Amino acid sequence: MRKFKLPSSSYNWLSAVGATIAMISLSMIVFLFVISLFYEEGGSYLGLFMFIVLPVFLVIGLILIPIGMIRKSRMDKKRKTKVIREWPKFDFNDRRTRNATLIFGVGTIFFLFLSAVGSYEAFHYSESVEFCGTICHKVMKPEYVAFQNSSHARVACVECHVGSGADWYMRSKLSGLYQVYAVTMGIYPKPIPTPIRNLRPARETCEECHWPEKFYARQLVMNKHYLPDEENTEWDISLQMKTGPAYSALGLQEGIHWHINPDVKVEYVATDSVQQNLPWVRYTNNKTGEVYVFKDEGNKLSEEELAGLEIREMDCMDCHNRPSHDYQTPFKFVNDAITAGMIPKELPEIKLLAMGILAEEFTTTDSAMQFIDSEIKDYYSANYEDLYNENYELVEQAIAGIQEEFKLNIFPEMKVSWKAYYNNIGHLEFNGCFRCHNDKHSTNEGRVISMDCNLCHSIIAQGVPDTLQIGSIYDELEFVHPNDPDGGWKDGLCFECHWDLY
């Protein structure tokens, strides 16, 4: 048997180190791939090493091999007295040339195949929800947790944040380079700001599933609230949400989704970065050509100021701006937890106590968990000693329920809570609809953007279950505030009081 030989230039330390690195990297990639394929172990970090980290070392090792060979050849030539400048010769009658060509050819084909598979897997891995949500665990934890509990939990992050097409894919990857740098250096902001200016238009993402021409019927929304009294008195309210018209034949002629009617264009100007102050609104009827400009009388813009601001066309995201990362308010998640039985309604004053606890500011989740535990135990042992001793399991249930809801909606390490991001759906805790619908925006002809509640919804039931006030889908009720029966709430906006509750 003839001895297998390679060119003399391949026998050097640099090429040997490169070959060793490449072989170890390749072996680890194959091993981890088998582990993930048959045992489904490792999660997101396994994919990070298998498709991103190890291939980098593999390529580095392969590059070192020819660098070492070239370096060795040059050193050998320098030792000779006469330097001959000529093209390299490939003599396939030489066994070493044949061996080198065979190894290079087979190796290249194998490497290209491996690169194609690896690149494909790396692309899909970098596009996965797992990659987006868990690699930068601390930074993205709030978004990932909220996403998993949203109505879009089965929609991949990239479907909304990137969408289809190579141009937006490249934009996302380029912006991701700075994000990796910011996380590595620890210079990322807390909380992570919402990239309103850089978002892709909703018509290119949201409307892939939710297209404007689709009819959305009116919906019945039923909510249970609990008053902050000793009995945690239940207060129910049922709303008919006028998402679309009463009859599907009317299309988008009326209802909340009238704003995205293709025959209508609504534009606005915002004077702040989070689009909460909208002093100028323009309505255009694309069929008739009618145009109306509404200006906030208390916040007028000069022509020079208006010329320097961006005029944005209203789309889905102007109302549905927190479709997958909605951090609920304590008012909302405490009510829901009591309704679901996670927090026992039988525990006196638990609604009032929970709201007081959740109004506190915390620096870490652990400190919040300890505070919730100690405050509830101290309160009931001091004020309801018999209940505390005889029904201690209710106290434990309340602690566990409040702690669980806290961890789903408040993230002290990243300074994330419902206060960190405005939610434009509704008008209870945020300005939302009242950004435009506030009776302050009017035209020169006297047209006004109305804040009539019945434009968007009608109340068909409200009150304590035993004495529930009931209307119908054709005859709405006038709202009665459970804590303000005299109607003082009419003198202000909902969020002005609800914001101050916390």
Sequence and secondary structure as in RCSB ss.txt:
>XXXX:A:sequence
MRKFKLPSSSYNWLSAVGATIAMISLSMIVFLFVISLFYEEGGSYLGLFMFIVLPVFLVIGLILIPIGMIRKSRM
DKKRKTKVIREWPKFDFNDRRTRNATLIFGVGTIFFLFLSAVGSYEAFHYSESVEFCGTICHKVMKPEYVAFQNS
SHARVACVECHVGSGADWYMRSKLSGLYQVYAVTMGIYPKPIPTPIRNLRPARETCEECHWPEKFYARQLVMNKH
YLPDEENTEWDISLQMKTGPAYSALGLQEGIHWHINPDVKVEYVATDSVQQNLPWVRYTNNKTGEVYVFKDEGNK
LSEEELAGLEIREMDCMDCHNRPSHDYQTPFKFVNDAITAGMIPKELPEIKLLAMGILAEEFTTTDSAMQFIDSE
IKDYYSANYEDLYNENYELVEQAIAGIQEEFKLNIFPEMKVSWKAYYNNIGHLEFNGCFRCHNDKHSTNEGRVIS
MDCNLCHSIIAQGVPDTLQIGSIYDELEFVHPNDPDGGWKDGLCFECHWDLY
>XXXX:A:secstr
       GGG SHHHHHHHHHHHHHHHHHHHHHHHHHHT  SHHHHHHIIIIIHHHHHHHHHHHHHHHHHHHHHH
HHHTSSS         TTSHHHHHHHHHHHHHHHHHHHHHHHHHHHHHHHHTSHHHHHHTTHHHHHHHHHHHHTS
TTTTS HHHHHT SSHHHHHHHHHHHHHHHHHHHHT   SS    GGG   GGGTGGGTS TTS    EEEEEEE
E SSTT  EEEEEEEE SS SSGGGTTSSSGGGGG TTEEEEEE SSTTS    EEEEEETTT  EEEEEETTS 
  HHHHHTS EEE  GGGT   SS     HHHHHHHHHHTTSS TTSTTHHHHHHHHHTS  SSHHHHHHHHHHH
HHHHHHHH HHHHHH HHHHHHHHHHHHHHHHHH BGGGTBSGGGS   SSSSSS GGGGT SS EE TT  B  
  GGGTEEEEEEE GGG EE BTTB B   BTTBTT GGGGS HHHHHGGG 
